[in-house]
Amino acid sequence: MNAAPTLLPQKDKYEQLLAKYDWSSPFPPRGYQFGLGRGAKAFSTSAELSSAVGAAAAPFLLSTPETSGLLDALDRLEEKRQKRRRDDAKGARQAATAHESKKPKTLLSMEDLATVGSGVAGHSLVRRKARTEDMDVVDNHVFADETSVVTAGDLLRSQTFTTNQTLENILGMGSPTEQTTWITHSRAFREMGLSKKAHQTLIEGCRLTGSKGPLIWKERLEHTQDPAAKRQLLEEAVKACSGCEELWLLLLEHEPPHGQLHWLQQAVMVCPSSEKLWLRVLLHISAPRDQKKIIRKALEVTPKLPSLWAMLARLESYETGKAIFNAAAAEHLSLQIIVEAAKFEEFHLSSRIKEGKRTEEGSLRELGNERIQQFVHQAVGSFLIVDEEKSRREWLEVARAAAFERYVLTSAYMYLYFVSDRKTKSLFVPATWIEDIVALVPDIWRTHETVCAMWAAMLILHQIHGKPLCGGTHIKEKEVEVMTVALRLASSVAIDAALSALLKHMSFTDASNLGNQSVEEEEEELGRPGTTELALSPPNGTTTSATAASNTLPLPLTCVFLCTLLHMPWLTTAEVTIRIAKVLYDRGFYEGASHVLRLSISQHPTNCFLFPAAAKTLLAIGREKEAVDMLLRGTELVSAESDIVWVKLAVHQRSKHKDILPLIDKALCLFPKSEKLWLLRLEAEGARIKRLLDDAAMRGVSTLPFIIELRQIYTKALSEANCRFSPTVWCYVGERLESVLLSNASAARALLLEGVVVCGQQQPNKKAEIQAAFGLARCQVERMHSGRETALEVVKETLQLLPKNNGSFTVPVGELVSLSIDLEAPAARGRAAAQAVQHWHVRDPLVFGSIAKVYHAAGKYDKALEQAMKAVKMSEGSCGDAVALWLKLASLTAYRRLVKALMCIEDEGELSNTEEPIPMSLMLSWLWNQIALDSDDSCNATDAGSNKQHTPKINGGPLWVLVARIKDPSNVTLLGYRDSVESMLQEVMDLIEL
């Protein structure tokens, strides 16, 4: 047995401390706190404090009256400490709330922010020791030391102190002779809550530095609310700083109309070089003779004002106006003068047409093109330096301004010469000129007028070449995109004007039926039509003032729209016209879309796709009889693609609950290989046989004759003379007829196995797509008759047969991969989802919907909602299954708080109760808004003249197709669906299994 260890005498705490540190060092030990005698203690952390309470303090806790008093003092100390902590937290919350509610309305400038940043960096946080006066009661006892801590209250007080200290430092900076100093001091006072002091600072700054510029006056104006006080302040400002054009313009904005002329007279006397002020003066002068006098007087004082030269030229005749521009260019040549000369030429094109000076339609166009082109070419050679950013920016700003002033031709030439080859004398642009302009001016798609200028540039090039630049028979997709974007960005007023001009032309043509009669709406080189009598009237001294010259021109959309439809036969193909009509239809201009399609039908009477589109627009405006007549006209065509007209006619009759079998039989006589017609017939025959089978089962008679009849019908459909090599027909017959209708799994399997061999041999280049389609159909059959495990095996087998490139499938497999996740056992679905996303890199709304279900099952509701939203946005709202899944998750109680936080409706009274469900209409509206905001071209596709929310068209998803089409085929109409979208989404939500 081992001997007991020798007990060493325990050293005193103070002696241990003396032995621990090297006291001969010239510096005290790190962390040492100086004290008196045995009160000196070493530095310890909060962790050491908590760990040493039981070990170090226990030997000293003796059961004596002194110890009891000590414990009572410690208890009181702990209560005070907890109370102080609660008070600090409460004060921090109140201070934070007050800080948020008292945010300054005026932010500091960038220089001020830099100063604040340096001030914060230069001062350390204010620290407060946890040791307080309350600790004196136990100062003679041995404890582990308290650490220096920084609480939340300390941080907030430190931040406030530092901010105020920095603002006080700002008040000591700057020069009293600079306006920015007074502005910065005023903002600092306002930040500190001293609004009156800030106002007095601005007043003093205006008194001392008000004559140096408009900055301090504008700062003071921002903090003045009363309109009369603003007007009085601006009157004081223009007296102190009379040479500032900006202050005069601000004063005019706040003056009533009857008092503006008085101030304008004073303004042009002290600012004679301000073009904007002279233009304001001319707005108040209606007589052209007086306008000429004022313009000449202004040009005598300041001759370098291009807008005034242009206005003076427009008040004269065409020849005199040209002489004025020549004189102005000879003495004061500038980019603006040359561009104004080009605008002058464009302005007089319409007047020369109206005055009958046009002998040939083409000659005047060439003359107009040549004159404007010469001016722009001269401006390019003298003022455009592509390598300099300032020159490029000035050129593009002038081009944009010309488009906004309706001078679409001048703007178009400026854009063309911006990307043209400078080495050639003639206008020569690369085939990628649209892409080049978009790369150089990315925001050009955001403005309707600039896109119209690009449209006009495209028309100019096509007029020069006489055919599409690509050399083919079709125009490029980028050119069609220019047209559609211009229409989407156009205001309702612009579209109405263009459609009115088109209708006027069509009515005139229908009334006259004379090919040699000149149409009055065809103005200038782009066939510019006028929408009103004012737009068609020539400029003269009694009706057209110089300031309203551009307002007499047609809108840019009217010019390019009619020129494209009426004078560009190689541009207005049926495909282009349908795209244009679709944009008009989506914008709600149904009658306008109908006019466009009628015009296209007159130009392309044998195109079968125009008749269903025209019928749809007629139905939208309530002309059902005319729509049916339009479809019947289309059935007279005999081209191979004309079966689409029969299909649309059958769909319309089916939506009216009419028997379509006679119509389909007649159509199949003309188009025996039409896949769509056979699918319609098989669907109708299946519905008829189902009724007969139900009736026979109720009467107890044999159903075999009806089954044999149905099989004879689909055998005929699968014959070589009809649709033997159509995978869609094979899959429909096997899945919908044999499996679902007749419940014959063996026959369905045999049909699908035979079909994949037949179609694969006939179309070897589409073997992967065929494998995927038949695999999906086989999966549905096995899922219905054999269970989930067998269906999963079929899905895995199909996915293994499909080709991959770098681990990703080369054909769309979204539904298959989604089934591979949903059909797995719950414990293995996470692994299947990871394989789909990480290894196969499948990006499909259905797949992300399945992943959302996996997260939901795991209880990660925020992740589930995020994946469901990702699925909706990926399909842009067109996948009904994805939309219904998000709505179903959002309607669950576990998601309600998350959804309300997303929709920012926590504080609304009617929805503040967490137990109250959110209405589907509200969630759906918010969802459509999120899709519109997330779309890349949302800015481009915004209707500038309408606040109507764009609703995506749902047309995809297996469950959506089942509810919207398969369950009741008559639900499908030419305009969409008969049932409401909300009701169909509710049915899909009921079918979704989480």
C-alpha angles and dihedrals in degrees: 000000000000120000120249115263117261112258109235117211108259112241122228117262090241092051090050089053092050091052093046099061133051102241093182089071115108089231128057117250117275113270094010115146115211115233142147120285113301092001090076110107134184121245115267134179127238090257090055089047093055094043095047097053095083098034105041101029099045097076091057097050099098122170097250132125088254091055092049090052089048092053091049090051090050091051091051089047092052092049091051091047093051091046091049091050092051091048090049092051092047091048091049091054092047091047091048091050091048090047091053093047093048099051110147117252091217118058125210121258124256091262090052091050091052089052091050091050092052091048093053092047092050096056124063121220115277107248127203123201117235086222109093139168089278089071093065090085090068099032093116093056127083115252136155106266125259117245126228104257134185113218129197090256090053091052093051093046090045092051092049091047092048093048093049090045090052092048089050088051089052090055089061094054134081138038124284090224094062123083093212090060093058091044092051093047090049092052091048091053090048090050089054091051096253098129096161091050089050091051092049090049091055092048091052090046092052090051093052104032105016093111093059099072149310100279099093092040091053090048090053091045091057091060095047115092106175112088092215091050090049091052092048091048092051092048087054090047096053090049091053096040104024096162095062112105093194094060092050091052091049090051091052090053091057097041121090114250095253092056099046098084092059092056093041091059090055092043097056090047093059096030105037092155094061110108093188093056093051089050089052089053092052091052088066093050115077102175112088091213092058090044091056092052093050093046093049091048091051093048091051090058098037113014096179098080109115096186091056091049088052093049092049090051092051091053089059132061121281096262094044089048091054090051090051091053092047090053092047092049093048093056105025108023114181140147091258093053092053093046091049088053089054090049089050090056092048091049093054096049093083093045092053091051092051093047090059096245091132114097098168125028093224099043096064091046091054091047091050092047092049096050096048091041091052092053094048091045089053090050091050093053094048107034113016115090106172093195092061118077094208092055092047093048093049092048094050092046091054091047091050092048091051090053091050090051089055094252090131096161094054091048091047093053091048091054092046094050089046089069099026127114106265094201095068124073094217125065106274123166129174122256088251095055094126092053089046093053092046090050092050096040106030095175094056089100092060098070126064095211095053091049089051088053089054089048089052090048089053091051091050091054092047091050090052095048098031092219139047114298092235089067094235134105095261131062120241123270091240090059091052088049090056090057096046095045091050090053093046092051095044120108120242090250092056093048092047090052093050094046092047090054091048092050090048090053093047092048091049091049093048091049097048104031087191117134096196097053114106114233114228094217092067102095132166127348097312093049089257110198124201121228098201139028089253091057091050097045119098118245114264138160096260103049107023122059122195093248094053097047097110092046089066091061121092118258114271093245091055091055098050096034097057094038090055095047098040108031107027109069092167090054099044097067118156091258093053092046092050090051091051092046091049092057090049090047092050089049090054098252094129097157092048091051088050091053091050092051093046089053090049092049089055089052096041106027094165098054108109097198094065095064098060090045091050091047090053092054091048091052090050091059093044101258099130097157092052090047091054090047089052091053091047088053088054092052088065090071117097102196118127092252095050091096087088089072091054090047092053091047090051092049090052092050091046090053086057089054092248126147107261099180095094091049092047093048090052091049093048090057087063098036108027094165096051108129094197094051092050091049090052091050094047089049092050093044091048091053090048094048090047090057090049092048092050091048092048092048090052092050093043096236128136117283095195096098091056092048091050090049092052092048091050090053096051092041087058090049090053094049121114091251091061131020105333093134097046112109091195093059093045092051092046092051094046099042106030102030108031099027104035104023101034097024091222106145097177093053091047092051091048093050093049094047091049093046095053090054095046096046094041093055093048096046108031092163090062097043094121094052090047092050091051094049095048092042090056091049092048089050091055091049093050092044090056098043108022107027140248097300094058092044090052091053090053091051092050091047092051094048091051091055095051118095121248134201116205089343095309127107117252094213131051108275102161097127093043093051090045089054090048087061099039095047094051121099111270092251092054100043094090091056091048091050091050090050091051095050105030103034105026095031092217113177108188133133092235091053093051088048090056090049089052089055090052091053090046092054089050091053095246095132098169091054091046092052091046093053092046090052090048089054092051094048093045090059092039088233096304096110107084093193092056093048092047092048092053091048092049093051092045091052093056118101093236091059099041096094092046092050093048090051090051092048092044094230100126092112098046111112098221093051101032092103108090092209094059112092121234113246114251092230090059093047092046093050091050090048093053089049091053091051091051092049093047094050114106094224097041091119091050096048098046115124102236092197101042136057093201112132115240111239117204117233112241112215108142145068127080095251092045091052089049093052100037102038117007099044093054115006091189088067088078114086134172089260096048126271131351095215120068120263092237093055092049092047089052090055091049090050089054090053096050114101115209 
